[in-house]
Amino acid sequence: MKQLVFENPRIQDKVTVLEHPGQTNGTHLLLEVELKPGGGNALHYHTSFTEEFIPVSGILGVCLGDKKRHLLPGETAMVGIGERHFFFNDTKENIRFRVKISPAHDGFLQALQIAYGLAGDGLTNGKGIPKKIDHLAVLTQLSDTRVTGMLSLISGLLLRRAKKLDGLKRQLIETYCRV
């Protein structure tokens, strides 16, 4: 199988799929991320899979709950189901790290491809967030990503909205998903 690589022109990071769920009998999904200085994501959690962060080059910042850590190649950080976390690059160099999602989650991979495709088509803001609320609802549902704090109220509304958007979800998958 040809390696799947996609880039987000808005936030300027790159994701390479190293092991697809079909290749691992659904045990895991393995991604490699190249993250620019200042890059990262917001505090969130997942309800159906764990994540393991594995630095390849550079210093990867991770926050698990309220504890920030800086990981070097050879170190790892495990994120349990429901555990609040985010990752970041607070260095002046690009970093590369792997993310192992267990069990594999096809929707997460689809959500990444859709989010990056929307960014490529100019349909997201400068932080890569979809401009259309229905796109955001579908991505929230597909990725099993829940935000925290005040934004958690919005997550619930987005998940309820997504239940009514099966046609849009199919369209986005057909348009942007290559696997």
C-alpha positions as CSV (number, residue, x, y, z in Angstrom):
1,M,0.0,0.0,0.0
2,K,1.3,3.5,-0.9
3,Q,2.0,5.7,2.1
4,L,-0.7,8.2,2.7
5,V,0.7,11.7,3.4
6,F,-1.4,14.9,3.8
7,E,-0.5,18.5,4.8
8,N,-2.5,21.3,6.3
9,P,-1.6,24.6,4.5
10,R,-3.2,26.6,7.3
11,I,-1.3,25.3,10.3
12,Q,1.6,23.9,8.1
13,D,1.9,20.5,9.6
14,K,2.2,17.2,7.8
15,V,0.8,13.7,8.7
16,T,2.1,10.4,7.3
17,V,0.1,7.3,7.9
18,L,2.6,4.6,8.8
19,E,0.2,1.8,9.8
20,H,-3.4,1.9,8.7
21,P,-6.1,0.1,10.7
22,G,-6.6,-2.4,7.8
23,Q,-2.9,-3.3,8.1
24,T,-3.0,-3.9,11.9
25,N,-6.3,-5.8,12.0
26,G,-7.7,-2.9,13.9
27,T,-5.3,-3.0,16.8
28,H,-3.9,0.4,16.2
29,L,-3.4,3.4,13.8
30,L,0.2,4.8,13.6
31,L,0.8,8.3,12.4
32,E,3.9,10.4,12.1
33,V,3.4,14.2,12.5
34,E,5.8,16.9,11.5
35,L,5.0,20.0,13.6
36,K,6.2,23.5,13.0
37,P,7.4,25.8,15.8
38,G,4.4,27.1,17.7
39,G,2.2,24.3,16.4
40,G,0.0,22.0,18.5
41,N,-3.6,21.5,19.4
42,A,-6.1,22.5,22.1
43,L,-6.9,20.6,25.3
44,H,-9.2,17.7,24.5
45,Y,-9.9,14.0,25.2
46,H,-11.2,10.9,23.4
47,T,-13.8,8.4,24.7
48,S,-12.9,5.3,22.7
49,F,-9.1,5.1,22.2
50,T,-5.8,5.7,23.9
51,E,-2.9,7.6,22.4
52,E,0.8,7.1,22.8
53,F,3.1,10.0,21.8
54,I,6.6,8.9,20.6
55,P,9.1,11.7,19.7
56,V,11.3,10.9,16.6
57,S,13.3,14.2,16.3
58,G,13.2,17.3,18.4
59,I,11.5,18.0,21.7
60,L,7.8,17.2,21.9
61,G,5.7,19.1,24.4
62,V,2.7,17.2,25.9
63,C,0.3,18.2,28.6
64,L,-1.5,15.3,30.4
65,G,-4.2,16.7,32.7
66,D,-2.4,19.6,34.4
67,K,1.2,18.3,33.9
68,K,3.3,19.6,31.1
69,R,6.2,17.4,29.9
70,H,8.9,17.7,27.3
71,L,9.8,14.4,25.6
72,L,13.0,13.5,23.8
73,P,13.4,10.7,21.3
74,G,13.3,7.4,23.2
75,E,10.7,8.7,25.7
76,T,6.9,8.2,25.4
77,A,3.8,9.5,27.0
78,M,0.5,7.5,27.2
79,V,-2.9,9.1,27.2
80,G,-5.7,7.0,28.6
81,I,-9.3,7.1,27.4
82,G,-11.0,10.2,28.8
83,E,-7.7,11.8,29.8
84,R,-7.4,15.5,29.0
85,H,-4.3,16.3,26.9
86,F,-2.7,18.3,24.1
87,F,0.6,18.4,22.3
88,F,2.8,21.4,21.3
89,N,6.0,22.5,19.8
90,D,7.5,25.4,21.9
91,T,10.9,25.1,20.2
92,K,12.4,27.0,17.2
93,E,12.8,23.8,15.2
94,N,10.4,21.5,13.3
95,I,9.8,18.3,15.3
96,R,8.6,14.9,14.3
97,F,6.7,12.5,16.5
98,R,4.5,9.4,16.2
99,V,1.1,8.9,17.6
100,K,-0.2,5.4,18.1
101,I,-4.0,5.2,18.5
102,S,-5.3,2.0,20.1
103,P,-7.6,0.5,19.2
104,A,-7.5,1.8,15.6
105,H,-10.1,4.4,14.9
106,D,-11.1,4.8,11.2
107,G,-13.1,7.9,12.0
108,F,-10.1,9.7,13.5
109,L,-8.2,9.1,10.3
110,Q,-11.2,10.2,8.2
111,A,-11.5,13.4,10.3
112,L,-7.8,14.2,9.7
113,Q,-8.1,13.8,6.0
114,I,-11.3,15.9,5.9
115,A,-9.9,18.6,8.1
116,Y,-6.7,18.9,6.0
117,G,-8.8,18.8,2.8
118,L,-11.1,21.6,4.0
119,A,-8.0,23.6,4.9
120,G,-6.6,23.1,1.4
121,D,-9.8,24.3,-0.1
122,G,-9.8,27.4,2.1
123,L,-12.7,26.3,4.1
124,T,-11.0,26.7,7.5
125,N,-9.8,29.7,9.5
126,G,-6.1,30.3,10.2
127,K,-6.0,27.8,13.0
128,G,-7.5,25.0,10.8
129,I,-11.0,25.2,12.3
130,P,-13.8,24.7,9.8
131,K,-15.7,27.9,8.9
132,K,-19.0,26.0,8.6
133,I,-20.5,24.7,11.8
134,D,-21.8,21.5,10.1
135,H,-18.3,20.6,9.0
136,L,-17.1,21.1,12.5
137,A,-20.0,18.9,13.8
138,V,-19.0,16.1,11.5
139,L,-15.3,16.3,12.4
140,T,-16.1,16.3,16.1
141,Q,-18.2,13.1,15.7
142,L,-15.8,11.3,13.4
143,S,-12.7,12.0,15.4
144,D,-14.2,11.2,18.8
145,T,-12.6,14.4,20.1
146,R,-14.2,16.3,23.0
147,V,-13.1,19.7,24.0
148,T,-13.0,20.8,27.6
149,G,-14.1,23.8,29.7
150,M,-16.7,26.2,28.4
151,L,-16.2,24.8,24.9
152,S,-17.5,21.4,26.2
153,L,-21.0,22.9,25.9
154,I,-20.5,23.4,22.2
155,S,-19.2,19.8,21.8
156,G,-22.5,18.4,23.0
157,L,-24.4,20.6,20.6
158,L,-22.1,19.7,17.7
159,L,-22.5,16.0,18.4
160,R,-26.3,16.3,18.4
161,R,-26.1,18.3,15.2
162,A,-23.8,15.6,13.6
163,K,-26.5,13.0,14.1
164,K,-28.6,14.8,11.5
165,L,-25.7,15.2,8.9
166,D,-25.2,11.7,7.5
167,G,-25.5,12.9,3.9
168,L,-22.8,15.6,4.5
169,K,-20.6,13.1,6.3
170,R,-20.8,10.8,3.3
171,Q,-20.0,13.7,0.9
172,L,-17.0,14.8,3.0
173,I,-15.6,11.2,3.1
174,E,-16.1,10.7,-0.6
175,T,-14.5,14.1,-1.3
176,Y,-11.5,14.0,1.0
177,C,-10.7,10.4,2.2
178,R,-8.3,8.3,0.2
179,V,-8.3,5.3,2.4
